[in-house]
Amino acid sequence: MTMKIEQPAFGRRLRELRAQRGLSQRDVAAGTVNPSYISLLESGTRVPALEIAMHLARVLSVPLDTLVGDVALPMVSGRGETATRGDGDRLVSELLARAAIDFGDLGEAQCRFDEAYRAAMDAEDPIATLEYGLELLEILTLRSDYEARYELARALSVIAAEAQVPELIIRVRTDQAVAARDTGRLTEAGEEAGHALRDINGTRLQDTGEHVRLIAVLISVLSDMGDHAEIARLVDAMLLVAKKIDSAALLGRANWTASVAYARLGNQERAVEYLRYAHDMLANPGTPLRDWARFSRSAASLLLDSGADLAEAERNLISARAVLAVIDLPGEASLLASAELRYALASGDLDKARDVSRSIDETQLTGFELIRVRVARGRMLHLSGDTQAAVGVMRSAAELGESLGAYPVATKIWREIVDMR
C-alpha cells in the first residue's frame, strides 16, 4: 500500500510547520534522514515515503494529515481490480489512526477507530467490527478508560460468538477478562479467562503469544482473588509456552507476571528472582517506552512489597518517572504515585508521604491497587498518630477486598487493624 503525497504542497507545509516551531532542517531530520534531503522535500523536488512523512509528523508534533494534506491511495483488490474510493478512504483513515497512536495523539486515534468501528457495525461486517473494536480496546487501555473498555469488550464477545471463529472468541474473551479484572469484577474475569484457556488447545492460538497472555491474565486474576492453589502450576505452564516461542520480550513479560504471582504467594525470594530475569530481558531498545514505564513502576511496587533493597526500588521509580516525563500515559501517574507513597513510608519520610498521598486520585485506581493505596494511607495516618482515621481508611480497604472476593487479602488487613488499636 503506497500513499501518494502531492508536491510541492507537502514541501510548503513542511517548511511552514518547521519555521513555526523554530526548528532547523537538521532538527527535523533527527538522524533519520540527511538534512539535505529535508531541503529537497521543502523545495518540492522529492516526494517522501510514508515512513518519512510519519517521522516528520512526530518530530513536528502534528497529526499526519496536517502535514500531508489530502491524499490519494491507489490500491489493488484481491481480484486484481482497483479498489473503490470508499475502501481507499477507509484504509487511509486506519493509517492515520495508527500514526496518531505512534505519536501519542490517543484522542484522534480513538475518534478514527470509533468511526470505523461504527461503520463496520452499520455494514453488518462482523470481522471488520471485531478488528476495529480490538484496536479501540487497546486505545481505551492506554487512556485508562476502564469502564468504557469493559462495555466494549462485552459487546465484542457477542459479535465474536456470532462470527463462530474460535480464535476470535478466545481473543475477545481474554480481553473481556482483562477488562473485568481492571474494573473489580474478579469473579467474571476468572470465569472468562478459565473458559478461554480450556478452549485454546487445538486452535491456532495454542503455543503463541496470545496463549502466554491468556495464562498471565488468569494468574493475575487468581492472585487478586487470593485463590493461590493453581498459581504455581499456571506459572510453570506460562513459562513453558513462552520458552517455545523464542522471544526475549515475551519471556520477559512472562517472568514479570511470574514475579508478581510469587509475591502474592508470599515467596518474596522467588518473586525478586523472576523480577530480575524480567528486567534483563526487557531492558533493551526493542521494549516500547510505555511498557518499560509500566514495568519499572511495577518492579518498584513489588520490591517495596517484598521488603527488598530500597535502593533498587528507588532506581526503578526513577526510571518510571523519567519515561513518564516524555510520554503521555494516562492513569499511570496515579499508579506511580501509589508506589511513591509506599517508598516514602518505607524510607521513613512522613512529610513526603503526606505530599504524595494528597496527589493521588483514587478514581484513577481500581481493584487491588486501590486496596494497596488505602492500606498505605492507613499506615501513614497511624504513624502520624491519628489512629482513629487510620482504622477508618484501613477498614475501607478491607471491605473493598471482601467486595472483590479477595478474602485472604481482606483478612490480613483486618488483622493489621486489630494491631493498630
N, C-alpha and C positions, 0 to 999 in steps of 0.2 A: 504494500500500500504506500503510495507516494503523495505527499501533499504538494500541490503546485502553488508556490509563493510568488506573487507578482512583483516584479521590479519595474521602475525604480521606486514605487510607492513604499516597499518594505525598507529600502535604504533611507528614505526621508524620515520614516517613523523611528527607525533605529537611531539616527543622528539626533533627532529632536529629543527622544527619551534620554539618551545618554547625556546630552547637554543640560537638560533639566536637572539631572542628578549630579552634575559636576564631575562626571567620570571621563577618564581618558579612554582612547581606543585600547590601550594596554589593560586598563582596568576591566573592561567588559570582555576582553579576550580571556582573561583569568586563567592563562596557562592551557586552555583547551584548544585554541587556535592561535595562529600568528597575528599580532596586531595589524600587520599589513593587510591581512585578509578582511579584517573589520573595515578598513578603508575601502577595499574593493566592494564590500557589501553596501556601504553607505553611498558609494558613487553609483550603485546600480549595475555594476559590471559583473557581479557574481550573484547567483541565486543560492541561498543556503539550503542545506539538507535539513530535514525535520529535526534531527538531533541537535544541530547547531542552533536552530531557532528556539528550541526548548531551553537550551543552555542560556541563551541571551535573555529570554524572558525571566528566567530565575535570577540572573545577575541584576536585571533591571527592576525586579520585584513587581512585575505586571502579569496579568493573565496572558496566555499565549495569543488569544485572538486580538488583544490590544496591539500586539506587535505585528502580527501577520495580516491583520485586517480580513477582508473577505477572501475565502479560499475556495478552490475547486479541487475535487478529489476524484480523479479518474480511476475507476476500478473495473475489474473483470469478474463476472459472476462465475460460479462453478460450472456453468454450461458454456463458458467461453463468450458470453454475451456481456455487453456493457451494463453495469448495474444502474438502477434508477437513481434519479436525483434525490428521492426520499431516502434511499439506502445510503447515499453519499452523505447527506446531512446527518443521518443517524451516526455514521461512523466518525464523522468529524466531531460531533458532539461528544462521543466516547473518548476520542483522542484528547480533546480539550479538558474533559473531566479528569482524565488520568494525569495530564500535565498539571492541572490545578493541585492534585494531591502531591505531586512531586515537589512543587514549590510552596506547599503549605497553605494554599487557599482552600480550606476544607469547606467553607460555606459555598463557594462556587461549585466545587465538585459535588456536594450534596444536591444542590439545585439541579445540576445537569443530569445526574444519575436518577434523581427522583422523577424528573420529567420523562426520561427514557423508560423507567420502571412503569409509570402510569400509562405511557403509550403502549407498552407491550401488553399490559393488562387489558387495555381497550381493544387491542388487536387479537385478544384471546390466544396469545402465544406463550404457553407455559414455560418453555425453555428460556426464551429471552427474558421473561418476567423473573425467573429464578436467577439468571445471570446478573441482571441489574440489581435485583434485591440483595444478592450476596455482596455486591460492590457497596451498596448502601449500608449494609451491616458493618462493613469494615470502617466506613467513614463515621458512622454513629459511635463505633468503639473509640476511634481516635478523638471524637468530640465529647466522650464520656456521657453520652445521652442514653443512659441505660434503659430507661422505661420505653423510649421510642424503639430502641433496638429489640427489646423483648416483644413488643407488639408486632413488629415487622417479622421477627423470627417465627412467631406463631402463625402469621398469615402465610409465610413461605412454606411452613410444614404442610399446610393443607394443599398448596399448589404442588409440592413435591410428591405428595401421596397420589394426587390425580395424574401426575406425569408418569408414575409407575416405573421410574428408573432407580434401581436400588442404591446406586452410588449417590445420587442426588438426595434421596431420602435420608441416608446416613449423614451426609454432609450437613444438611439443614437441621437434623436432629441434634448434631453436635453443637451447631450454633445456637439452637434453642436452649440446650443445656447450659451453655456459657451465659446466655442472656438471663436465664432463670437464676443461675448461681449469683450473678452480679446484682440482681435485684432482690436477693434474700430468699428466693423460692427454692430452697435447697432440696426438699423432697422431690419436687418436679424435676429439678436439674439431675438428681441421681437417677430417676426413672428414665429420663430421655437418654442420658449417656449410657445407662445399662442396656437399654433396648438396642441402641446403635451398635454397641460393642458386640452384642450377641449376633447381630445381623451382618457384621462386616466380613466374616470369614467366607471365602468363595467369591467375593466381589473384587473388582479391580482396585479397590482402596486398601485391600489387605497388604500389609508389609510396605506401606507408603508413609509419607509424612503425615497424611490425614489420619492414619492408624495411630501413629505416635501421639498426635494432638488429641485424639479421642480418649486414649487411655489417660493422658495427662489431665484432661478435663475431669474425668471420673475420679482420679486420685485427689484433685483439688476439692471436689465436692465432698467426698467422703472425709477428707481432712477437716473441712469446715464443720461438718456434722458431728465430728468426734467419733465416727464409725471407723475404727482403725484395723479391724480384723483382716481385711483383704489388701491393705495398702502395700505391705512389703511384697506380696506376690505380684500386684499390679506394677509396682516399680520395676521389678525384675523383668516382667513381660514387656514393659515400655522400652527399657534399655536394650533388650534383645532385638526388638524390631528396629530401633534407631541404629544399632550397630550394623545391621544388614544393609542399611541404605548408604553408608559411607559418606556422610555429610557432617563436617565438623560443626556447622551451625545448628543442625538438627540435634546432634548428640549433645551439644552444649545446652540447648533448651531442655532436653530430656533430663540432663543432670541437674539443671536448675529446678525443675519440678521435683526431682528426687530429693533435693536438699530441703525444699520446703516441707515435703511429706515427712521426712525423718525428723525434722524439727518439731512437727506436730506430734509425732510418735514419742517425743521426749528423748530421742537418741541424738543429742547435740553433736557428739563427736562425728558420727556419720554424716549428719546434716552439713557440717562445715567442710568435711572431706568432699562431698558431692558439689558443694558450692564452689570450691576451689577448682575442681575439674571443669565446672561450667565456665568459670572466669577465664581459664586458659584457652578454652575453645571459642569463646565469644569475643575475646579481646583481639579482634583482627579487623582490618579495614572493611571487610565484607559485611560486618554486622551493621544494620541500619541504626542511625543515631537514636531513633525513638526506642528501639529495642534495647540499646545499650543504656539509655537513661532508665528504663524500667528495671533492667537487670541490676544496675548499680544501686538504685533505691531499694529494691527487694533484697539485695545482698546485705545492705546496711541494716535493714529491718531484721533479717534473720540473725545476723551476728549479734545485734542488740538483744534479741530474744534469747539467744543461746548463752549470753554472758561471755562471749568471746572477747578478744583483744579490742579495746575501744579504738585504738589507732587504726586498725583495719576497717572498722565500721566507719570511722571518720573519712578515710580515703575514698570509700565508696560514696559517701554523702557528697564529698567534694566533686567527684566525677559526675554524679547525677545533677548537681547544681550547675556545673559547667555546661552540660549538654542542654539543660532546660533554659539556659540563658540565651541560646541561639536558635532553638526550635520551639514552635508553638505546640504544646501537647496538653490540651485542656483536661483537667481532672488530675493530672499527675502532680500538680503543685500541692494539692491537699494531701496526697499520699506521701510525698516527700516531707511535708511539714509534720506528718504523723511520726515519721522516723526521726526527724529533727527534735521533736518533743521528747521522745524516749532517750535520744542521745544526751540531751541536756540534763535529764533526770539522772541518767547513769553516770554522768560526769560531775554530778553534784551542783550544777548551775541552775538554781531555782529561779533566778531572775530571768535567765534566758528561756527556761521552760514556760514561764508565765507569758512572755512576749510571743513565743511560738504558738502557745495554746490559743491566744487571742486571734491569731491569724488563720486558724483552721475553720473552714466552713463545713459543718457536719452534713449539710445537704449534698455535698460532693462525694460523700463516702457511703459505702453500703456494706452489709454483711459483716464478716469477721474484722475488716479494717475499722469499721465504726466501733465495734466492741473494743478493739485494741486502743483506739484513741480515748474512749471513755474510761478505760482502766488506767491509762496513763494520766489522764486528768484527775481521776480519783486519788491516785498515788501522790500527785503533785499537791493537791489540796491537803492531804493527810500530812505530808512533810511540812506544809506551811502552817500546820496547827489547827486547820479547820476540819476536824474530824466529821462533824455533822454533815457538812456539804460533801465531803469525800464519800461518805457512806451513801448519800443520795445518788451521786454520779455512778458509783460502783454498782448500786442496785439496778440502775437503768441498764448498765452493761450486762448484768446477769440476766435480767428479764429479756433483753434482746437476744441473748444466746439461747434462752429457752424457746423464744418465739421462732427462732431459726431451726430448732431441733438439735442445736449443738449443746446437748446436756452435759457432757463431761467438762466443756469449757465453762458453762454456767456454774456448775458445781464448784469448780476451782475458784471462781470469783466470789461465790457465797462464803467459802472458807476464808478468803482474804478479808472479807467484810467483818467476819467474826473476830479475826486477829486485830483489826483496826480498833475495835471498840474497847 
